[in-house]
């Protein structure tokens, strides 16, 4: 089986501040190392569970956080790493297609406006204050889990904050989750890094050794509502074809094709 792993940082063990996610800050170094360690653990567990090939997407900020020298595969198996951003609307799951048997999310975090993580956001904390899809407060996990569903790939594993893991278990029957930390106000209560690594490796092995969940159910129609931090950003995005300003800071877009939703989010998060 070929496995896809999408890796973020705000859900890795012990992380608690924005500076710890910023590649330009020295504070981020141990947390990028932990992000790498958790991905290495996920890959190890996947190979132990029978995976033949793994593609990893470095899906935080610049897309250049993981140490590629730490990734290796047993003889006869393979790992490939996607670094940077192509501009494709699949974004955090760039390159995912029907050839993959499962997608796993490592180091993910709660949605914008949720209390599960002091670093909670969706796509862009600088721009978006909330993102709703068909009335659901949408996390990056949910948005890109639906992207996986659009190409028929199930989500089998998630690691990250406790709040997101609990949401994932409500959405996907049979998903394997590993909670690394829990947000408490502006603080976190976390398992130590070595324990997170151990649990992620075991969780991925278990996920691949068990019956896989079904892909997320993809709605027939979509209504996206994005509330922006600043009114002028909402105004500028309201000129996207089909989008409309529904309040001073909110833009709505109705679509039947999920790819259009992802395209709007990609463009809206990049416009100046």
C-alpha positions as CSV (number, residue, x, y, z in Angstrom):
1,X,0.0,0.0,0.0
2,X,1.1,3.6,-0.7
3,X,0.6,6.0,2.2
4,X,0.4,9.8,2.2
5,X,1.5,11.7,5.3
6,X,0.7,15.4,5.7
7,X,2.7,17.1,8.5
8,X,2.0,20.3,10.4
9,X,3.7,21.7,13.5
10,X,1.1,23.3,15.8
11,X,0.0,19.9,17.0
12,X,3.4,18.4,17.9
13,X,4.3,17.6,21.5
14,X,4.9,20.6,23.9
15,X,4.5,23.4,21.3
16,X,2.8,26.4,22.8
17,X,3.8,29.7,21.1
18,X,3.8,31.2,17.7
19,X,7.5,31.9,17.8
20,X,8.1,28.2,18.2
21,X,6.5,27.6,14.8
22,X,8.5,30.4,13.0
23,X,11.4,29.1,11.0
24,X,13.2,32.4,11.3
25,X,13.2,32.2,15.2
26,X,15.8,30.2,17.1
27,X,13.0,29.0,19.4
28,X,11.5,27.0,16.6
29,X,14.5,24.7,16.2
30,X,13.6,22.0,18.8
31,X,10.0,22.0,17.6
32,X,11.0,21.5,13.9
33,X,13.2,18.7,15.3
34,X,10.1,17.3,17.1
35,X,8.0,17.7,13.9
36,X,10.7,15.6,12.1
37,X,10.8,13.0,14.9
38,X,7.0,12.6,14.8
39,X,7.0,12.2,11.0
40,X,9.9,9.6,11.3
41,X,7.8,7.7,13.9
42,X,4.8,7.8,11.6
43,X,6.8,6.5,8.7
44,X,8.3,3.7,10.9
45,X,4.9,2.6,12.1
46,X,3.5,2.7,8.5
47,X,6.3,0.4,7.3
48,X,5.8,-1.9,10.2
49,X,2.1,-2.0,9.3
50,X,2.9,-3.0,5.7
51,X,3.3,0.2,3.8
52,X,5.4,-0.2,0.7
53,X,5.8,3.5,-0.3
54,X,5.2,6.8,1.6
55,X,4.9,10.3,0.3
56,X,5.4,13.0,3.0
57,X,4.2,16.6,2.6
58,X,5.9,19.2,4.7
59,X,2.8,21.3,5.2
60,X,3.8,24.0,7.6
61,X,4.5,27.7,6.7
62,X,7.4,27.6,4.1
63,X,7.0,23.9,3.6
64,X,10.7,23.5,4.5
65,X,10.7,22.5,8.1
66,X,11.4,18.8,8.1
67,X,15.0,17.5,8.2
68,X,15.1,15.3,5.0
69,X,18.2,13.5,6.2
70,X,16.2,11.9,9.0
71,X,13.9,10.2,6.6
72,X,14.8,6.7,5.3
73,X,13.0,3.6,4.1
74,X,13.8,-0.1,4.6
75,X,15.3,-2.0,1.6
76,X,12.7,-2.5,-1.1
77,X,10.5,0.3,0.1
78,X,10.5,4.1,-0.5
79,X,9.9,7.5,1.0
80,X,9.5,10.7,-1.0
81,X,9.3,14.2,0.5
82,X,7.4,17.2,-0.9
83,X,8.9,20.6,0.2
84,X,7.6,24.1,-0.6
85,X,4.3,25.0,-2.2
86,X,3.3,24.4,-5.8
87,X,0.3,26.7,-5.7
88,X,-2.1,23.8,-6.3
89,X,-5.4,24.1,-4.3
90,X,-4.8,20.7,-2.6
91,X,-2.1,22.6,-0.8
92,X,-1.4,20.5,2.4
93,X,-2.1,17.3,0.5
94,X,-0.5,18.3,-2.7
95,X,-0.1,15.3,-5.1
96,X,-2.7,13.1,-3.3
97,X,-4.6,11.0,-5.8
98,X,-6.4,7.6,-6.1
99,X,-3.1,5.7,-6.1
100,X,-2.8,6.1,-2.3
101,X,-4.5,3.7,0.1
102,X,-4.6,6.0,3.1
103,X,-3.8,9.5,4.2
104,X,-2.4,10.4,7.7
105,X,-2.2,13.8,9.3
106,X,0.7,14.4,11.8
107,X,1.0,17.4,14.1
108,X,-2.3,18.9,13.2
109,X,-4.3,21.4,15.3
110,X,-7.8,22.7,16.2
111,X,-9.7,25.1,13.9
112,X,-9.7,28.8,14.1
113,X,-11.9,30.0,17.0
114,X,-11.6,26.7,18.8
115,X,-10.1,26.4,22.3
116,X,-8.3,23.1,21.8
117,X,-4.9,24.7,21.1
118,X,-3.5,28.2,21.8
119,X,-2.2,28.1,18.2
120,X,-5.6,27.2,16.7
121,X,-6.2,28.6,13.2
122,X,-7.4,27.6,9.8
123,X,-5.2,28.2,6.8
124,X,-4.2,31.8,7.9
125,X,-4.5,33.1,11.4
126,X,-3.4,36.5,10.1
127,X,-6.3,36.7,7.7
128,X,-9.2,34.4,8.8
129,X,-10.9,34.5,12.1
130,X,-13.3,31.7,11.3
131,X,-13.9,29.3,8.4
132,X,-17.2,27.4,8.2
133,X,-18.2,24.8,5.6
134,X,-21.8,23.8,5.5
135,X,-22.2,25.2,9.0
136,X,-19.2,23.2,10.4
137,X,-16.3,25.1,12.0
138,X,-13.7,23.8,9.6
139,X,-10.2,22.8,10.6
140,X,-7.4,22.2,8.2
141,X,-7.8,18.5,9.0
142,X,-11.4,18.6,7.9
143,X,-10.8,20.7,4.8
144,X,-8.0,18.4,3.5
145,X,-9.7,15.3,4.7
146,X,-12.5,16.2,2.3
147,X,-9.9,16.8,-0.4
148,X,-8.8,13.2,0.2
149,X,-12.4,12.1,0.0
150,X,-12.8,13.9,-3.3
151,X,-10.2,11.4,-4.8
152,X,-11.5,8.4,-2.8
153,X,-8.8,8.2,-0.2
154,X,-9.7,7.4,3.4
155,X,-8.2,9.2,6.4
156,X,-6.8,6.5,8.7
157,X,-4.6,8.4,11.3
158,X,-4.4,11.7,13.0
159,X,-2.0,13.1,15.7
160,X,-2.3,16.5,17.2
161,X,-4.2,18.3,20.0
162,X,-6.8,16.5,22.0
163,X,-9.7,18.7,20.8
164,X,-9.0,18.0,17.2
165,X,-8.6,14.2,17.9
166,X,-12.0,14.2,19.6
167,X,-13.6,16.0,16.6
168,X,-12.0,13.5,14.2
169,X,-13.4,10.5,16.0
170,X,-16.9,12.0,15.7
171,X,-16.3,12.5,11.9
172,X,-14.6,9.3,11.0
173,X,-15.6,5.9,12.5
174,X,-12.5,3.8,13.0
175,X,-9.8,6.5,12.7
176,X,-6.7,6.0,14.9
177,X,-5.8,9.2,16.8
178,X,-2.9,10.2,19.1
179,X,-3.4,13.2,21.3
180,X,-0.1,14.9,21.9
181,X,-1.3,18.0,23.9
182,X,-4.3,19.8,25.2
183,X,-4.8,23.5,25.2
184,X,-5.7,25.2,28.5
185,X,-6.3,28.8,27.9
186,X,-3.0,30.2,26.4
187,X,-1.1,27.2,27.8
188,X,-0.7,23.5,26.8
189,X,-0.6,20.3,28.8
190,X,1.4,17.9,26.7
191,X,3.0,14.4,26.7
192,X,6.7,14.6,26.6
193,X,8.3,14.5,23.1
194,X,9.7,10.9,23.4
195,X,6.3,9.6,24.5
196,X,4.6,11.3,21.6
197,X,7.0,9.7,19.2
198,X,6.4,6.2,20.8
199,X,2.6,6.6,20.6
200,X,2.6,7.9,17.0
201,X,4.7,5.0,15.8
202,X,2.4,2.5,17.5
203,X,-0.7,4.3,16.3
204,X,0.4,4.3,12.7
205,X,1.3,0.6,12.9
206,X,-2.1,-0.1,14.4
207,X,-3.9,2.0,11.8
208,X,-2.4,0.1,8.9
209,X,-2.9,-3.3,10.6
210,X,-6.7,-2.6,11.1
211,X,-9.5,-2.3,8.7
212,X,-9.4,1.2,7.1
213,X,-12.2,3.7,7.7
214,X,-14.3,4.8,4.8
215,X,-13.5,8.1,3.2
216,X,-15.2,11.1,4.7
217,X,-18.7,11.7,3.2
218,X,-18.4,14.4,0.6
219,X,-21.5,16.7,0.5
220,X,-23.3,17.2,-2.8
221,X,-23.2,21.0,-2.4
222,X,-21.0,23.3,-0.4
223,X,-21.5,26.7,1.4
224,X,-18.2,28.2,2.6
225,X,-18.3,31.2,4.9
226,X,-15.0,32.9,5.8
227,X,-14.9,35.6,8.4
228,X,-11.8,37.8,8.0
229,X,-9.9,39.6,10.8
230,X,-10.1,42.9,8.8
231,X,-13.0,44.2,6.8
232,X,-10.9,45.4,3.9
233,X,-9.6,41.9,3.4
234,X,-13.2,40.6,3.2
235,X,-14.1,43.3,0.7
236,X,-11.2,42.4,-1.6
237,X,-12.0,38.7,-1.6
238,X,-15.7,39.3,-2.3
239,X,-14.9,39.9,-6.0
240,X,-13.9,36.2,-6.5
241,X,-16.5,34.8,-9.1
242,X,-19.5,33.6,-7.2
243,X,-18.4,35.0,-3.8
244,X,-20.4,37.7,-2.0
245,X,-19.9,39.9,1.0
246,X,-22.4,38.8,3.7
247,X,-21.2,41.1,6.5
248,X,-18.5,43.7,6.9
249,X,-15.9,41.0,7.6
250,X,-17.4,37.8,6.0
251,X,-17.5,36.4,2.5
252,X,-19.7,33.4,1.4
253,X,-19.2,31.1,-1.6
254,X,-21.6,28.4,-2.8
255,X,-20.3,25.7,-5.0
256,X,-21.1,22.1,-6.2
257,X,-17.5,21.3,-6.9
258,X,-15.3,21.0,-3.8
259,X,-12.2,21.9,-5.8
260,X,-13.7,25.4,-6.2
261,X,-13.9,25.8,-2.4
262,X,-10.2,24.8,-2.1
263,X,-9.3,27.2,-5.0
264,X,-11.0,30.1,-3.3
265,X,-9.3,29.4,0.0
266,X,-5.9,29.2,-1.7
267,X,-6.4,32.5,-3.6
268,X,-8.0,34.3,-0.6
269,X,-5.1,33.4,1.7
270,X,-2.5,34.8,-0.7
271,X,-4.1,38.0,-2.0
272,X,-2.4,41.2,-0.7
